[in-house]
């Protein structure tokens, strides 16, 4: 039945993905501004990936052309893989924190102080902030849940892409 829904309403599925990403972003802003959790550089990267996924899913949902649905879904797969990679790296840092935990600069401070070609590797190295677990739900950290969400988005997008490609 679920697969039939993917065939019948791919645009609705993409709109739900877009809304889900917006909801996750709003929750992240709530945790930051209401609860007081400061995001680390890897959290910022995951937020940017969520913004890109929301935009691509929203634009793709607005079209009814098969080629654009396939292309948009493919782009969503790539974006979700990149988000999952960052979330997995952060989860690894949380499970196996580095021996020397240093609180590095925040994301904006890095961009102001360094050229972009140096900032990107610094983001993926992580800092003491990235290995810190400030919030959990059902035993999973924000990075763990983020990883699961990116994997789910990737699987949804891959399913949509394959189903649309097979459609005649």
C-alpha positions as CSV (number, residue, x, y, z in Angstrom):
1,X,0.0,0.0,0.0
2,X,2.8,2.4,0.8
3,X,4.5,1.7,-2.5
4,X,1.2,2.5,-4.3
5,X,1.2,5.9,-2.5
6,X,4.7,6.6,-3.8
7,X,3.4,6.0,-7.3
8,X,0.2,7.9,-6.9
9,X,1.4,10.9,-5.0
10,X,5.1,11.5,-5.4
11,X,4.5,15.3,-5.1
12,X,2.7,14.9,-1.8
13,X,5.5,12.7,-0.5
14,X,8.1,15.4,-1.5
15,X,6.0,18.1,0.1
16,X,5.9,16.1,3.4
17,X,9.7,15.7,3.2
18,X,10.0,19.4,2.8
19,X,7.6,20.1,5.7
20,X,9.4,17.5,7.9
21,X,12.8,19.3,7.3
22,X,11.2,22.6,8.2
23,X,9.8,21.1,11.4
24,X,13.3,19.7,12.3
25,X,14.8,23.1,11.7
26,X,12.2,24.8,13.9
27,X,12.9,22.2,16.6
28,X,16.6,22.9,16.3
29,X,16.0,26.7,16.7
30,X,13.8,25.9,19.7
31,X,16.6,23.9,21.3
32,X,19.0,26.8,20.6
33,X,17.0,29.8,21.6
34,X,14.5,28.4,24.2
35,X,16.5,25.7,25.8
36,X,19.9,27.3,25.4
37,X,21.8,24.6,23.5
38,X,24.5,26.1,21.2
39,X,25.0,24.3,18.0
40,X,28.5,23.1,17.1
41,X,29.9,23.5,13.6
42,X,28.7,20.0,12.5
43,X,25.2,20.9,13.7
44,X,25.3,24.0,11.6
45,X,26.3,22.0,8.5
46,X,23.5,19.6,9.2
47,X,21.1,22.5,9.4
48,X,22.3,23.9,6.0
49,X,21.8,20.4,4.5
50,X,18.2,20.3,5.9
51,X,17.5,23.8,4.4
52,X,18.8,22.5,1.0
53,X,16.7,19.4,1.3
54,X,13.6,21.4,2.2
55,X,14.1,23.7,-0.8
56,X,14.9,20.9,-3.3
57,X,12.0,18.8,-2.1
58,X,9.6,21.8,-2.2
59,X,10.7,22.8,-5.7
60,X,10.5,19.2,-6.9
61,X,7.0,18.8,-5.3
62,X,5.8,21.8,-7.3
63,X,6.5,20.0,-10.6
64,X,4.7,17.2,-12.3
65,X,7.3,16.4,-14.9
66,X,8.8,13.0,-14.6
67,X,12.3,14.1,-15.5
68,X,12.3,16.8,-12.9
69,X,10.9,14.4,-10.3
70,X,13.7,12.0,-11.0
71,X,16.4,14.7,-11.0
72,X,15.1,16.3,-7.8
73,X,14.9,12.9,-6.1
74,X,18.4,12.1,-7.1
75,X,19.6,15.4,-5.7
76,X,17.8,14.6,-2.5
77,X,19.6,11.3,-2.3
78,X,23.0,13.1,-2.6
79,X,22.1,15.7,-0.1
80,X,20.8,13.2,2.4
81,X,23.9,11.1,2.1
82,X,26.0,14.2,2.8
83,X,23.9,15.0,5.8
84,X,24.0,11.4,7.1
85,X,27.8,11.5,6.7
86,X,28.1,14.6,8.9
87,X,25.7,13.2,11.5
88,X,27.5,9.9,11.5
89,X,30.8,11.6,12.0
90,X,29.4,13.6,14.9
91,X,27.8,10.5,16.4
92,X,31.2,8.8,16.2
93,X,32.8,11.8,18.0
94,X,30.2,11.6,20.7
95,X,30.7,7.8,21.2
96,X,34.5,8.1,21.0
97,X,35.4,11.6,22.1
98,X,38.9,12.8,21.4
99,X,41.3,12.8,24.3
100,X,42.0,16.5,23.9
101,X,38.6,18.3,23.8
102,X,39.0,21.9,22.7
103,X,36.2,24.3,22.2
104,X,37.0,25.8,18.8
105,X,35.5,28.8,17.2
106,X,31.8,28.8,16.2
107,X,30.9,28.5,12.5
108,X,30.6,32.2,11.8
109,X,33.8,33.0,13.6
110,X,35.6,30.5,11.4
111,X,34.2,31.9,8.2
112,X,35.3,35.4,9.3
113,X,38.8,34.4,10.2
114,X,39.7,31.8,7.6
115,X,39.2,31.3,3.8
116,X,36.5,28.8,2.9
117,X,38.9,26.2,1.7
118,X,40.3,26.0,5.3
119,X,36.9,26.2,7.0
120,X,35.3,23.2,5.4
121,X,38.0,20.7,6.6
122,X,37.8,22.4,10.1
123,X,34.0,21.7,10.2
124,X,34.5,18.0,9.6
125,X,37.2,17.6,12.2
126,X,34.9,18.6,14.9
127,X,35.7,20.1,18.2
128,X,35.0,19.5,21.9
129,X,31.6,21.0,21.3
130,X,30.8,18.4,18.6
131,X,31.5,15.5,20.9
132,X,29.4,16.8,23.7
133,X,25.9,15.3,24.2
134,X,23.6,18.0,25.6
135,X,20.2,16.5,24.8
136,X,18.9,13.0,24.3
137,X,15.6,11.4,23.4
138,X,15.0,7.7,23.8
139,X,18.7,7.2,24.4
140,X,19.7,8.9,21.1
141,X,21.5,12.2,20.8
142,X,20.6,14.9,18.3
143,X,23.2,13.7,16.0
144,X,21.9,10.1,16.2
145,X,18.4,11.2,15.4
146,X,19.6,13.5,12.7
147,X,21.4,10.5,11.1
148,X,18.2,8.5,11.2
149,X,16.2,11.3,9.6
150,X,18.8,11.8,6.8
151,X,18.8,8.0,6.1
152,X,14.9,8.0,6.0
153,X,14.9,11.0,3.6
154,X,17.5,9.3,1.4
155,X,15.5,6.1,1.3
156,X,12.3,7.9,0.5
157,X,14.0,9.9,-2.3
158,X,15.7,6.8,-3.7
159,X,12.3,5.0,-3.7
160,X,10.7,7.9,-5.5
161,X,13.5,8.1,-8.0
162,X,13.4,4.4,-8.8
163,X,9.6,4.2,-9.0
164,X,9.4,7.3,-11.3
165,X,12.2,5.9,-13.5
166,X,10.3,2.6,-13.9
167,X,7.0,4.3,-14.7
168,X,6.1,4.5,-18.3
